[in-house]
Amino acid sequence: MSRDVAIRRITAEETVPLRHAVLWPDHPVSHVLLPEDASGYHYGAFLSSATTPVAVISVFYDPLPVHPSPDAPSDTSAKAARFRKFACDPNHQGRGIGTMLLKHVFDTAAAEMGCCVIWCDARMSAAGWYERRGMRKFGDIFYKGDIEYVRMMRELVATES
């Protein structure tokens, strides 16, 4: 699959159609726009001949939230990255594309952004998927609308490119 997929940096605007269609299709498009989009790093996974991404993700510098639960990270001062609005076209899920894009973001956050940890607010329905990719839950379950979420994180190790 990796020969058929290219991951590249894209604009925040290029993430919006897929963010909206996959994550919040029953809300207005404005629901998937983030105030910090202008300061983020946005990536898309493209099939070899496509001009629109089949998966998108946005990454920001964002410190780990301080959380009183016992499973929260002990060092909340480490330079951290947070990914948001990670979406893969349902027609292309289960092919490793999302995993490739997430690994790219892990590597980029460590090597280019200088971060020691990465985290996200994950839908509970996707938590197992993230755990299989080296992330772990921390903090309490919470809701965005009627969707159940949990915070997840992973320590990062800088890799040689």
C-alpha positions, 0 to 999 in steps of 0.5 A: 500500500505504501507505494500507492499512497503519498503523504504531504503537507496541505492547507487547513482548507484542504482538510475541511471537506473530509473532516466534515463528511467523516467526523460531523456530517450532521453539523454545519461545516463551521463545526469542523473549523478550528480557531488554531487552524492557521497555526497548525500543520496539516497533512493529507494522504493521497492515492497515486493519481488523486488530487484530493486526500483520502485521509487528513490530520491536523497537528498543533503545539498544545501542552498536555492537559493537567489532569488529576486522575492517577493515569494522567501523565506525570510530566505535563511540562514536556513539549507536546503536540496534539492532533485533531480532526483525523479523518479517513474516507470510509471507502479507504478505511482498513487499508493501512492509510490512516495508520501510515498518516498517524505514524507520519505525524508521530515522526514529524512531531518528534523530529521536526516539531521537537515534541516528546509526547503527542495526544488527542481527544479520541472517540471511545469508538476509536480508542482501541484502534489508537491503542493498537498504534501505541497510544494509551488512555489518560483522564476521564471519559467526557462528551462532545455532544452525545459522543463519548471521548477519552484523551489518549497519548503516546511518548515520542522518540525522535527518529533518523530520516 
